[in-house]
Amino acid sequence: LDGDVGAMPTIPGLPPLIGALPPGCPFAPRCEVADERCSIEEPPMRWRGQHMAACFRAMLPEAAP
């Protein structure tokens, strides 16, 4: 990284155990914007600007920086 980027946002709670991932998105149980789809389907990795995200909401217009 070039320069100080400051603190990154965090998600409350603990990450799931790698050997016992829940169905769907592994962040869904502790994500404040997760919906029913997140608990059923695993989101694909997609480019969002210069970064990749595996989140159904990352592609919505209101998620734009």
Salt bridges, closest charged atoms under 4 A:
GLU41 OE2 - ARG37 NE 3.52
GLU62 OE2 - ARG57 NH2 3.55
